Amino acid sequence: MPELPDVEMARRDLKRWLVGTVVTAAFTEDARLSRPASPRAFAPALVGRTFERVERRGKWLRLDLDDGGKVFSHLGMTGGWVRVALGAPVVRFERARIDVVRRQARAGRKAERDRALSVRYVDARRFGRLLAAREDIADWTALGPDPFADGIDMGRFSQALAKGRRAVKEIVMDQRVFAGVGNILATEGLWLARVDPRSPGNALRLPADARAIARGLQRAIARELAGLERCRDGGASSFFVYGRAGQACPRCAARLSSVVLGGRTTVFCRECQVRS
């Protein structure tokens, strides 16, 4: 499932493609995608409007229009946005389309070519969301702070850990604590912090462990963003421990273990991640 770094890359793409453009056409007929709104409301809310900003909070994207309207996008498990030429055939797994034209194109052949374009939302398993609204939706406002966009409030984070009886990994993945942190970032961040993911939050050594986890998460986010940039250039992204159960720990060479926490498989090192 896309996590904070993946959605941040989508935000950067949509900002580059859409900000300053006017919507000439929009289309979706997928009621599952636009739930609870009707897909018929999508095009009238967009056509003729100008995209002013593209924001992200956790795993959600919000595209702001010049009339105060908003378009909310969640990538679900397999969603993503792609740019194609205006009039291009339907893309595989395409669920929605937004055609735009740039209001003031710079002179030059490339600028003219990029003046009109189409962005398509593709989603093989259709767990994503895409809906137009006049106000912020509850799924957006209910999210906690974003560790990349907002930073980490150590006092607030320490309090969340001190009050929690759940495993620390479940607390870190709680979207009310950290918006956008999923299984990958939590697994990598706790390994970097040397904290056993099974440790109850209220058993940790606070605030020292809270600081270590915060640093681990921020490093994991930065590393994954850099990896995604490498993938665009033909390179590959890699993880320290995520998906590597049974292999050697990169830090101490012990065999990595796995356990299910909060319904998600968690890889960790029994030797160098301290359990509280």
C-alpha positions in Angstrom: 0.0 0.0 0.0 1.4 3.5 -0.8 2.7 5.2 2.3 3.8 8.8 3.0 6.8 8.8 0.6 4.8 7.4 -2.3 2.0 9.9 -1.8 4.5 12.7 -1.5 5.9 11.8 -4.8 2.4 11.8 -6.3 1.9 15.3 -4.8 5.0 16.6 -6.4 4.0 15.2 -9.8 0.4 16.6 -9.6 1.8 20.0 -8.5 4.1 20.1 -11.5 1.4 18.9 -13.9 -1.7 20.7 -12.7 -1.1 23.9 -10.7 -2.0 26.8 -12.9 -4.0 24.8 -15.4 -7.7 25.0 -16.3 -9.8 21.8 -16.4 -11.3 21.3 -19.8 -12.9 17.9 -19.2 -13.2 15.4 -16.3 -14.6 11.9 -16.1 -15.3 9.0 -13.8 -18.1 6.6 -13.6 -16.7 4.5 -10.7 -19.2 4.8 -7.8 -16.8 2.9 -5.6 -14.0 5.4 -6.2 -16.2 8.5 -5.5 -18.1 7.0 -2.5 -20.2 8.4 -0.8 -20.7 11.0 -3.6 -22.1 10.2 -7.0 -19.5 10.0 -9.8 -21.9 12.3 -11.8 -20.9 15.2 -9.4 -17.2 14.9 -10.3 -17.0 16.6 -13.7 -19.3 19.6 -12.9 -17.2 20.4 -9.9 -14.0 20.6 -11.9 -14.6 21.8 -15.5 -13.7 25.4 -16.0 -11.9 25.6 -12.7 -8.2 26.3 -12.1 -5.9 24.2 -9.9 -4.2 26.4 -7.4 -2.5 24.0 -4.9 -1.8 20.4 -4.3 -1.5 19.5 -0.6 -0.8 16.2 1.2 -1.7 15.0 4.7 -0.6 11.5 5.4 -1.8 9.2 2.6 -4.4 11.7 1.4 -4.0 14.3 -1.4 -6.1 17.5 -1.7 -6.2 19.5 -4.9 -7.5 23.0 -4.3 -9.5 24.8 -7.0 -9.8 28.6 -7.5 -13.5 28.6 -6.5 -12.8 27.1 -3.1 -13.7 23.6 -4.2 -11.4 20.6 -3.4 -10.6 17.3 -4.9 -9.5 14.6 -2.5 -7.5 11.5 -3.6 -6.4 8.5 -1.7 -4.4 5.9 -3.5 -5.7 2.9 -1.6 -3.5 -0.2 -2.2 -2.7 0.1 -5.9 -3.7 3.6 -7.0 -1.5 6.1 -8.8 -1.6 9.2 -11.1 0.0 9.2 -14.6 0.3 11.9 -17.2 -0.4 11.3 -20.9 -0.9 13.3 -24.0 -4.3 14.9 -24.4 -6.5 12.5 -26.4 -4.4 9.5 -25.5 -6.2 6.1 -25.4 -7.6 4.8 -22.1 -4.8 3.6 -19.9 -4.9 0.1 -18.3 -6.9 0.2 -15.1 -7.9 3.8 -15.7 -10.7 4.9 -13.3 -10.8 8.7 -13.8 -9.5 11.3 -16.2 -8.8 15.1 -15.9 -7.9 17.0 -19.0 -6.3 20.4 -18.6 -4.8 23.3 -20.5 -2.2 25.7 -19.1 -3.5 29.3 -19.0 -0.2 30.9 -20.0 2.2 28.7 -21.8 5.8 29.8 -22.2 7.2 30.2 -25.7 9.0 27.2 -27.1 8.3 23.8 -28.6 8.3 21.9 -25.3 6.1 24.4 -23.6 3.6 24.2 -26.4 3.6 20.4 -26.2 3.0 20.5 -22.5 0.3 23.2 -22.7 -2.5 20.7 -22.9 -2.3 17.3 -21.2 -4.4 14.6 -19.4 -3.8 13.1 -16.0 -5.3 9.7 -15.4 -6.0 7.9 -12.1 -5.2 4.2 -12.4 -6.1 1.6 -9.8 -6.1 -2.2 -10.4 -7.8 -3.2 -7.1 -10.1 -0.1 -6.8 -9.5 0.5 -3.1 -8.7 4.2 -3.7 -10.9 7.2 -3.3 -11.5 10.3 -5.5 -14.1 12.8 -4.8 -14.9 16.5 -5.2 -16.1 18.4 -2.2 -16.7 22.0 -1.0 -15.3 21.5 2.5 -12.6 19.3 4.0 -13.8 15.8 4.4 -13.8 13.9 7.7 -11.0 11.5 6.5 -8.8 14.5 6.0 -9.5 16.4 9.2 -9.3 13.3 11.5 -5.7 12.7 10.6 -2.9 13.5 13.1 0.2 15.5 12.3 2.3 14.5 9.3 5.9 13.7 10.4 7.3 15.0 7.1 5.2 18.1 6.4 4.6 19.1 10.1 7.6 17.7 11.9 7.3 15.7 15.1 6.1 17.3 18.3 8.1 15.3 20.9 5.9 16.2 23.8 2.8 15.0 22.0 4.5 11.8 20.8 5.8 11.0 24.2 2.3 11.4 25.7 0.9 9.1 23.1 3.4 6.4 23.9 3.1 6.8 27.7 -0.7 6.4 27.5 -0.6 3.4 25.1 -0.7 -0.2 26.2 -0.5 -1.4 22.6 2.7 -2.5 20.9 4.8 0.6 20.0 4.6 -0.3 16.3 0.8 -0.2 16.4 0.9 3.2 18.1 3.4 4.5 15.5 1.1 3.3 12.7 -2.0 5.0 14.3 -3.0 7.7 11.8 -4.1 9.9 14.6 -0.5 9.8 16.0 1.4 10.0 12.7 -0.5 10.5 9.4 1.0 8.6 6.6 3.2 6.1 8.5 2.4 2.6 7.5 4.0 -0.9 7.9 7.1 -0.1 5.9 8.0 3.2 7.6 7.2 1.8 11.1 9.3 -1.3 10.6 12.2 0.6 9.2 12.0 3.5 11.8 11.9 1.2 14.8 14.8 -0.8 13.5 16.8 2.4 13.1 15.8 3.4 16.6 16.8 0.0 18.0 13.4 -0.4 19.6 11.6 -3.8 19.6 8.3 -3.3 17.9 6.5 -5.5 20.4 7.3 -3.3 23.3 4.2 -1.7 25.0 4.3 2.0 24.5 3.9 2.7 28.2 6.9 0.5 29.0 9.4 2.5 26.9 12.2 4.6 28.3 10.7 8.0 27.7 11.6 10.5 26.4 14.8 8.8 25.1 13.0 6.1 23.1 10.5 8.7 21.7 13.4 10.8 20.4 15.1 7.7 18.9 11.9 6.6 17.2 11.3 10.1 15.8 14.8 10.2 14.4 14.3 6.7 12.9 11.1 7.7 11.2 12.5 10.8 9.8 15.5 9.0 8.4 13.3 6.2 7.0 11.1 8.8 5.2 14.1 10.6 3.8 15.7 7.3 2.6 12.5 6.1 1.0 12.0 9.4 -0.8 15.6 9.2 -2.1 14.9 5.6 -3.2 11.8 6.5 -5.1 13.8 9.3 -6.9 16.4 6.6 -7.9 13.6 4.4 -9.2 12.6 7.2 -11.6 16.2 7.2 -12.9 16.3 3.5 -13.4 17.7 2.6 -10.0 16.2 0.6 -7.2 14.8 1.3 -3.8 15.9 -0.9 -0.9 15.0 -1.4 2.8 17.1 -2.2 5.8 14.8 -4.9 7.2 11.3 -4.7 5.7 10.5 -7.8 3.7 13.8 -9.4 4.8 12.7 -11.9 7.5 15.2 -14.8 7.8 18.1 -12.7 6.3 21.0 -11.3 8.3 20.5 -8.0 10.2 22.4 -5.3 8.4 23.6 -4.0 11.8 24.5 -7.1 13.9 24.2 -10.0 11.4 21.7 -11.9 13.6 18.9 -13.6 11.7 15.9 -11.2 11.3 12.6 -12.4 12.8 9.0 -11.6 12.0 5.8 -11.2 14.0 2.3 -10.1 13.2 1.3 -6.8 15.0 -2.0 -5.0 14.2 -2.6 -7.5 11.4 0.6 -6.6 9.6 3.8 -8.6 9.3 6.7 -6.9 11.1 10.3 -7.8 10.6 12.8 -7.0 13.4 16.0 -8.1 15.0 15.8 -9.8 18.4 19.4 -9.1 19.1 19.8 -5.3 18.6 16.2 -4.0 18.9 15.7 -3.7 22.7 12.4 -4.9 24.1 10.9 -2.9 27.0 
